[in-house]
């Protein structure tokens, strides 16, 4: 498409350059008629003098005026003839314009442009980590566009992942919801909508999120994202057997090198680790509590989530042999965008689990996954 635009622009430039060369000067026949007219006028003056119809005194003045006009007409005729004789030069100039202008334009583009660069959709640009500094500015432009065009479903679909990257999870939930309403339901967007709700709830798979994942799986049973969160929901409910089964099936169906496979393996390894003491489950939120949290306002929800995380941290300070609890705490701090607390919890977990080699390995895997290696 861009080359069609370039071709049209080049054609317009050539037309502007060639247009003056197509304009013709006044025809030489017009000047020739003027010369013949003034010659005939001089002859007529002489005949009038011979017939006695024009006095000699008046005839002299008339001869001078007619001769002056005859000379002027003759000079103009010579100028027009000279200009018409420049036809070959015009043809050469037109040929230079037709060939030279495109060649020069293409040469400049090849040197200073980027003809080999592939197309880059806006969603790819928003997800490019190297352009993180430009993300907020891009989001602001899309927000301004959506204010003017609130029925642009594609705009909401584009901005929702950007909100996720900026940890603006409540806005991501609304954006995905609008995209579903305006564009129509599809399993992928429905799963993204559920994931945004999980992020907004601080990592808890809420009732609304579960419904979104179930709806996505109904439309596409092999959708990895929905399958992962279905397993995570079972894990958070305390149904570790079901969760492990779901994780194993997801890994078995995943292609080689799937980006989600390391996370699934880590969750599965955590489930297979040594069962924690009964008191370790005190802080695990039941589904009723998860539903209650999801029904709160964003501010109340964040306060409730922070309270849960603080209680978990206090319990681990008193009894630090809960490997799963440390992983939950570190992941919770990461979700809450508190990397310093996550790193501090990692250091304490390493100390508390020093004698548990399997737990230490799981801990290092989690640290690598979350980018907390020191």
C-alpha positions in Angstrom: 0.0 0.0 0.0 2.8 2.4 0.9 4.4 2.0 -2.6 1.1 3.0 -4.3 1.1 6.2 -2.2 4.7 6.8 -3.2 3.9 6.2 -6.9 1.0 8.7 -6.8 3.2 11.3 -5.1 5.9 10.9 -7.6 3.4 11.2 -10.5 2.0 14.4 -9.1 5.5 15.9 -8.8 6.3 14.9 -12.4 3.0 16.5 -13.6 3.8 19.8 -11.9 7.3 19.8 -13.5 6.1 18.9 -17.0 3.1 21.2 -17.1 5.0 24.4 -18.1 6.7 22.5 -21.0 3.3 21.7 -22.5 2.3 25.3 -22.9 2.8 26.7 -26.4 3.6 30.3 -27.2 1.4 32.3 -29.6 1.4 30.8 -33.1 4.0 32.4 -35.6 1.1 32.7 -38.2 -0.4 35.6 -36.1 2.8 37.6 -36.2 3.2 36.9 -40.0 -0.3 38.3 -40.6 0.6 41.4 -38.7 3.7 41.9 -40.9 1.6 41.4 -44.0 -1.0 43.9 -42.7 1.4 46.7 -42.2 3.1 46.1 -45.6 -0.3 46.3 -47.2 -1.0 49.5 -45.3 2.2 51.1 -46.7 1.2 50.2 -50.2 -2.3 51.6 -49.7 -0.7 54.9 -48.6 1.3 55.1 -51.8 -1.8 54.4 -53.9 -3.8 57.1 -52.1 -1.0 59.7 -52.8 -0.9 58.7 -56.5 -4.6 59.2 -56.8 -4.4 62.5 -55.1 -6.6 61.4 -52.2 -3.9 61.9 -49.5 -1.7 65.0 -49.2 2.0 64.4 -49.2 2.4 65.9 -45.7 -0.1 63.6 -44.2 1.3 60.6 -46.1 4.8 61.1 -44.7 3.4 60.8 -41.1 1.3 57.8 -42.0 4.4 56.1 -43.6 6.5 56.6 -40.5 3.8 55.1 -38.2 3.1 52.1 -40.4 6.8 51.5 -40.8 7.3 51.6 -37.1 4.6 49.0 -36.5 5.9 46.9 -39.3 9.3 46.7 -37.7 7.9 45.8 -34.3 5.7 43.0 -35.8 8.8 41.7 -37.6 10.8 41.5 -34.4 8.0 39.7 -32.6 7.8 37.2 -35.5 11.5 36.5 -35.2 11.2 35.9 -31.4 8.3 33.5 -31.8 10.2 31.6 -34.5 13.3 31.3 -32.3 11.1 30.0 -29.4 9.4 27.4 -31.6 12.8 26.2 -32.7 13.5 25.1 -29.0 11.3 22.0 -29.4 14.2 19.6 -29.1 15.4 21.3 -25.9 11.9 20.9 -24.4 11.9 17.2 -25.3 15.3 16.7 -23.6 14.1 18.6 -20.5 10.9 16.5 -20.3 13.0 13.3 -20.7 15.4 14.4 -17.9 12.4 15.1 -15.6 10.6 11.8 -16.3 13.8 9.7 -15.7 15.8 11.9 -13.3 13.2 12.8 -10.7 12.2 9.1 -9.9 15.8 8.0 -9.9 16.9 10.7 -7.5 13.9 10.1 -5.2 14.6 6.4 -5.1 18.3 7.0 -4.5 17.6 9.2 -1.5 15.0 6.8 0.0 17.4 3.8 -0.4 20.2 5.8 1.3 18.2 7.5 4.1 15.0 5.5 4.4 14.3 2.0 5.6 12.9 0.0 2.6 13.8 -3.3 4.1 12.0 -2.8 7.4 8.8 -5.0 7.8 5.4 -3.6 8.8 5.1 -3.2 12.5 1.5 -3.2 13.8 0.7 -1.0 16.8 0.1 -3.9 19.1 3.6 -5.1 18.4 5.0 -1.7 19.1 3.2 -1.5 22.4 4.5 -4.9 23.5 8.1 -4.0 22.6 10.2 -3.7 25.8 12.7 -1.4 24.1 9.9 1.2 23.7 8.7 1.2 27.2 9.5 4.9 27.6 7.1 5.7 24.7 4.3 3.4 26.0 2.7 6.1 28.2 2.7 8.6 25.4 1.2 6.1 23.0 -1.5 5.2 25.5 -2.4 8.8 26.0 -2.9 9.2 22.2 -5.1 6.1 22.1 -7.1 7.4 25.1 -7.7 10.7 23.4 -8.8 8.8 20.3 -11.2 6.7 22.3 -12.7 9.8 24.0 -13.6 11.1 20.5 -14.6 7.7 19.2 -16.0 5.7 22.1 -17.4 3.0 19.8 -14.0 2.0 18.4 -13.7 -1.6 19.7 -10.4 -2.1 18.1 -9.0 0.8 20.0 -10.1 -0.7 23.3 -8.5 -4.1 22.2 -5.2 -2.4 21.5 -5.0 -0.3 24.6 -6.0 -3.1 27.0 -2.6 -5.0 26.8 -0.8 -1.6 27.2 -2.8 -1.1 30.5 -1.6 -4.5 31.6 2.0 -3.6 31.0 1.6 -0.4 32.9 0.0 -2.3 35.8 -3.3 -0.3 35.3 -5.3 -3.5 35.8 -8.7 -2.0 36.6 -8.5 0.0 33.4 -7.4 -3.1 31.5 -10.5 -4.9 32.7 -12.8 -2.1 31.5 -10.9 -2.0 28.1 -11.2 -5.7 27.5 -14.9 -5.5 28.5 -15.5 -2.8 26.0 -13.7 -4.7 23.3 -15.9 -7.7 23.9 -19.0 -5.6 23.8 -18.1 -3.7 20.6 -16.2 -6.3 18.5 -18.0 -9.4 19.7 -17.0 -12.3 21.9 -14.1 -14.6 21.1 -12.2 -17.0 23.3 -8.8 -15.3 23.2 -10.1 -11.8 24.2 -12.4 -13.5 26.8 -9.3 -15.2 28.3 -7.4 -11.9 28.3 -10.4 -10.3 30.1 -10.2 -13.0 32.8 -6.4 -12.5 33.2 -6.9 -8.8 33.7 -9.4 -9.5 36.5 -6.9 -11.9 38.1 -4.2 -9.2 38.0 -6.7 -6.6 39.4 -7.4 -8.9 42.3 -3.7 -9.3 43.1 -3.3 -12.8 41.6 -6.6 -14.3 42.9 -8.7 -16.1 40.4 -12.0 -14.5 41.3 -15.5 -15.8 40.5 -15.8 -13.4 37.6 -12.4 -14.4 36.2 -13.3 -18.1 36.5 -16.5 -17.5 34.5 -14.5 -15.7 31.9 -12.0 -18.6 31.6 -14.8 -21.2 31.5 -16.5 -19.3 28.7 -13.2 -19.1 26.8 -12.7 -22.8 27.2 -16.2 -23.5 26.0 -15.4 -21.8 22.7 -11.8 -23.1 22.5 -11.0 -26.0 24.8 -7.3 -26.0 24.0 -6.6 -22.4 24.8 -3.4 -22.4 27.0 -4.1 -19.2 28.9 -7.6 -20.3 30.0 -6.3 -23.8 30.9 -3.5 -22.3 33.0 -5.8 -20.1 35.1 -8.3 -23.0 35.5 -5.5 -25.0 37.1 -4.5 -22.0 39.2 -8.1 -21.6 40.4 -8.1 -25.3 41.5 -4.8 -24.7 43.3 -6.1 -21.7 45.1 -9.2 -23.7 46.2 -6.9 -26.2 47.8 -7.7 -28.9 45.2 -4.0 -29.7 44.5 -4.7 -33.1 42.9 -7.0 -31.5 40.3 -4.6 -28.6 39.8 -1.6 -30.9 39.2 -3.6 -32.9 36.8 -4.6 -29.8 34.8 -1.0 -28.5 34.8 0.3 -31.9 33.6 -2.2 -32.0 30.7 -1.3 -28.5 29.7 2.4 -29.3 29.6 1.7 -32.5 27.6 -0.3 -30.5 25.0 2.2 -27.6 24.8 4.5 -27.3 21.8 8.3 -27.4 22.3 9.6 -24.1 23.6 6.1 -22.8 24.6 6.6 -19.5 26.5 4.2 -20.5 29.3 5.8 -23.9 29.9 8.4 -22.8 32.5 5.7 -21.1 34.6 3.5 -24.3 34.4 6.5 -26.5 35.4 7.2 -24.2 38.4 3.6 -24.4 39.6 3.6 -28.2 39.2 6.9 -28.5 41.0 5.6 -26.4 43.8 2.5 -28.7 44.1 4.7 -31.8 44.2 7.0 -30.4 47.0 6.6 -31.5 50.6 3.1 -30.8 51.9 3.3 -27.9 54.4 2.1 -28.1 58.0 -1.7 -27.7 58.5 -1.1 -24.1 59.8 0.3 -23.2 56.5 -3.1 -23.1 54.9 -4.5 -20.5 57.3 -3.9 -17.7 54.9 -5.1 -19.4 51.8 -8.2 -17.4 50.7 -11.3 -19.5 50.2 -13.4 -18.9 47.1 -16.0 -17.0 49.2 -13.4 -14.6 50.3 -12.1 -14.3 46.7 -15.7 -13.4 45.6 -16.0 -10.9 48.4 -12.8 -9.2 47.4 -13.8 -9.1 43.8 -17.0 -7.2 44.8 -15.1 -4.4 46.5 -14.2 -1.1 45.0 -10.6 -0.9 43.6 -9.3 0.9 46.6 -11.0 -1.4 49.1 -9.8 -4.4 47.1 -6.2 -3.3 47.2 -6.4 -2.7 50.9 -7.9 -6.2 51.5 -5.2 -7.8 49.3 -2.4 -5.9 51.2 -3.9 -7.1 54.5 -3.8 -10.7 53.3 -0.2 -10.3 52.1 0.8 -8.7 55.4 -0.7 -11.6 57.4 1.1 -14.1 55.3 4.4 -12.3 55.8 3.9 -12.1 59.6 3.1 -15.8 59.8 6.2 -16.7 57.7 8.3 -14.5 60.1 7.1 -16.7 63.0 7.3 -20.0 61.1 9.5 -20.0 58.1 9.5 -23.6 56.9 6.5 -23.1 54.6 8.1 -23.3 51.1 4.8 -22.7 49.3 4.0 -19.8 51.6 7.3 -18.0 50.7 6.6 -18.5 47.0 3.1 -17.0 47.4 4.5 -14.1 49.3 7.3 -13.3 46.8 4.8 -13.6 43.9 2.3 -11.4 45.7 4.8 -8.6 46.2 5.8 -8.8 42.5 2.1 -8.6 41.5 1.7 -5.6 43.8 4.6 -3.9 42.1 6.8 -3.9 45.2 10.1 -5.4 43.9 12.1 -4.3 47.0 9.8 -6.3 49.3 9.9 -9.3 46.9 13.7 -9.3 47.0 13.8 -9.0 50.8 11.3 -11.9 51.1 13.5 -13.9 48.7 16.5 -13.3 51.0 14.6 -14.4 54.1 13.2 -17.4 52.3 16.7 -18.6 51.3 17.7 -18.4 54.9 14.6 -20.1 56.3 14.7 -22.9 53.7 18.5 -23.4 53.8 18.2 -27.1 54.7 15.5 -28.0 52.1 17.3 -28.5 48.8 14.1 -29.1 46.8 12.5 -26.0 48.2 15.6 -23.9 47.5 15.6 -25.1 43.8 12.0 -24.1 43.5 12.8 -20.8 45.0 15.6 -20.1 42.6 13.3 -21.1 39.7 10.8 -18.6 40.9 13.4 -15.9 41.3 14.5 -16.4 37.8 11.0 -16.4 36.5 10.2 -13.1 38.2 13.6 -11.5 37.4 14.7 -11.2 41.1 18.1 -12.8 40.8 20.7 -10.7 42.5 
